[in-house]
């Protein structure tokens, strides 16, 4: 069965710290890996990764994919309280079915 | 682009009643997805559509759940004979499917409470 596993499930850090969120996957037909941020309601898109070793960056957030080891990491540097959210990892299967992990709940202390 | 719209925002119903939710995707998007999310969990895949065709329905879903997307535009999700375990946030998302895939755009969800 296809699955996406995220770790840690929750994380509490102080403002200014750097965090690394992990996502591993076991799927039969991989197309891409996606990261989303969920605050109150709708998840919002962060990154889509299709190729190994190519880092995607957006401000203080960056992400990279390793298709050989079947994992991705999401880094957030110089964290701010506004980064507090649930970060979701998802895998797009070749038939466009998209499955999610349980998420990492990140809380940034001021 | 007005985003993905879901109605109602909240629904409280008694066990055994039927409920129907509506999702209006972004107009040019051909893929539409339904997910269910409970507290502390990621979105759980329910079903998805390519235009009006339903491509897959989760094996975890009972026959009480049905979804339609007539004419490939809006979609409805119906739950018959609701149970307390159906209480959750129901999320709809849409995308424009093309070669390497595309990210989902989510609506704000319908929160269902079954009493």
Interface residues (C-beta under 8 A of the other chain):
Chain A: X4 X6 X31 X32 X34 X36 X41 X42 X43 X44 X45 X48 X50 X88 X90 X92 X95 X96 X97 X98 X99 X100 X101 X102 X103 X105
Chain B: X4 X31 X33 X35 X40 X41 X42 X43 X44 X45 X48 X50 X55 X56 X89 X91 X95 X97 X100 X101 X102 X103 X104 X105 X106 X107 X108 X109
